[in-house]
Amino acid sequence: MDNYDGLDLKSPEKQAASGEDILIRPATIADAMYWDTYVSGHPNASPYHLFSWKTAMERAYNVKTHYLLAERKGQVVGILPAARVPRLIGRGPLCSLPYCDRGEPLADNPAIKASLLNALVTHATGTHEIRSSASDKDTPVTRAAAEAMAAGTKVRLLLDLPNDSDTLLAGFKSKHRSQINKAMKNGLQAETGNSSALLREFYSVFTQNMRDLGSPTHSMNWFTQICSAYGDACRIGVVRLDGRAIGAGIVLRCGEQAAIPWASTLREFNRLAPNMLLYWTFLAEASDTGIKRFDFGRSTVGEGTYRFKCQWGARPVPLRWSTLCLVTDSKAAGGHSAQILKGRVGIGRSGKVMIQLRNSAQAVWRRLPVRLATFAGAKIRRFLSL
């Protein structure tokens, strides 16, 4: 059953776009294959746009979703996924999409995209956040341009992959190849797949690392539902030393795109370079199986994770997270239209007080036992949209 909140499922509406009537309606579970076929073929799609993200949100966190389809003569010409972020008290904001970097509308043209945004703000009350890349075509900027941006700027880091891993490896600098070899010489071994056993190993590493970072962790059920919903499009990677998991991550796939939303290593073993073997294993598998672009995920320009991802050859694409609102527009159907109220290139810029509060909370969290941090984090993580 679809977990909708605030949308009239009985009233599809027509929006004028590109001079043609476009039918916009809520998507249901019966549209899942229909939806995913369009997403997989769209050049700007991400794994988060797939129907599987909706399924995982609903099953793991009981999130209320707003997934809109735009059709022309029975053919999908655009989609817009969104979900209402849960709150302990009151009504949370609508976000496209929570728990990931992006979820902006995908459409055949800008007019259809505008129609989807209009339909969303018309039928779903409250504030709306649209998470997207600053470039509609995911065009990277140079590292120099990214590093010239304001402090705290957030970017996605993208790497275009060749047709095979041998070519990919040959394209790295010799120092980088030696770091990958170092991990192997240190006796580390890697495995990928999608099984409950691998997921348990991933979660043991992930929860300890998140505690060390001072951040609440997703529940085990969240990852169980992700693995179930994505199926073969979800790859779990584990790096082991003498049979013990010391590094792990999850990669999600969509058409010729892949993204790594979660990756962790145990700090006491970082001298052995498990992160190098983990990422190399994922990249080699992606390259050898037809993936053309690898998304390393969100990082703050200039910080350690940013530099780590750049050394693989990944290029930055600034993120723009925008607040959407409904404004009076006499020329628009119904007298209203959706407009960007506030758009930020680069996210995560906070005032000094907020930074101090966050740092204090992280310091306290790091002192918690792993089991307590995992238990508490799993209880509150659904309320945090990042």
MOWOLIN-V754743 format. One record per backbone hydrogen bond with DSSP energy under -1.0 kcal/mol. CO is the residue of the C=O (numbers start at 0). NH is the residue of the N-H. Records with the same first field share a line. If there is no record, write none. Layout:
BEGIN
CO = NH / NH
END
This chain:
BEGIN
1 = 3
2 = 64
6 = 8
7 = 10
12 = 23
14 = 21
16 = 19
19 = 16
21 = 14
22 = 70
23 = 12
24 = 68
27 = 30
28 = 31
30 = 34
31 = 35
32 = 36
33 = 37
34 = 38
35 = 39
36 = 40
38 = 41
41 = 44
45 = 48
46 = 49
49 = 52
50 = 54
51 = 55
52 = 56
53 = 57
54 = 58
55 = 59
56 = 60 / 62
57 = 61
63 = 83
66 = 26
67 = 79
68 = 24
69 = 76 / 77
70 = 22
71 = 74
74 = 71
76 = 107
77 = 69
78 = 105
79 = 67
81 = 65
82 = 94
92 = 84
93 = 128
94 = 82
95 = 130
105 = 78
108 = 112
109 = 113
110 = 114
111 = 115
112 = 116
113 = 117
114 = 118
115 = 119
116 = 120
117 = 121
118 = 122
119 = 123
126 = 93
127 = 323
128 = 95
129 = 321
130 = 102
131 = 319
134 = 137
141 = 145
142 = 146
145 = 148
149 = 152
152 = 300
153 = 318
154 = 298
155 = 316
156 = 295
157 = 314
158 = 293
163 = 167
164 = 168
165 = 169
166 = 170
168 = 171
172 = 176
173 = 177
174 = 178
175 = 179
176 = 180
177 = 181
178 = 182
179 = 183
180 = 184
181 = 185
182 = 187
183 = 186
188 = 239
190 = 237
192 = 235
194 = 198
195 = 199
196 = 200
197 = 201
198 = 202
199 = 203
200 = 204
201 = 205
202 = 206
203 = 207
204 = 208
205 = 209
206 = 210
207 = 211
208 = 212
209 = 214
218 = 222
219 = 223
220 = 224
221 = 225
222 = 226
223 = 227
224 = 228
225 = 229
226 = 230
229 = 232
230 = 233
232 = 252
234 = 250
235 = 192
236 = 248
237 = 190
238 = 245 / 246
239 = 188
240 = 243
243 = 240
245 = 265
246 = 238
247 = 263
248 = 236
250 = 234
251 = 258
253 = 256
255 = 291 / 292
256 = 253
257 = 294
258 = 251
261 = 249
263 = 247
265 = 268
266 = 269
268 = 271
269 = 272
272 = 276
273 = 277
274 = 278
275 = 279
276 = 280
277 = 281
278 = 282
279 = 283
280 = 284
281 = 285
282 = 286
283 = 287
285 = 290
291 = 160
292 = 257
293 = 158
294 = 259
298 = 154
299 = 302
302 = 306
303 = 307
304 = 308
305 = 309
306 = 310
308 = 311 / 313
309 = 312
314 = 157
315 = 140
316 = 155
317 = 133
318 = 345
319 = 131
320 = 343
321 = 129
322 = 340 / 341
324 = 338
326 = 336
328 = 331
331 = 334
334 = 328
336 = 326
338 = 324
341 = 322
343 = 320
350 = 354
351 = 355
352 = 356
353 = 357
354 = 358
355 = 359
356 = 360
357 = 361
358 = 362
359 = 363
360 = 364
361 = 365
364 = 367
368 = 372
369 = 373
370 = 374
371 = 375
372 = 376
373 = 377
375 = 379
376 = 380
379 = 382
380 = 383
384 = 98
END
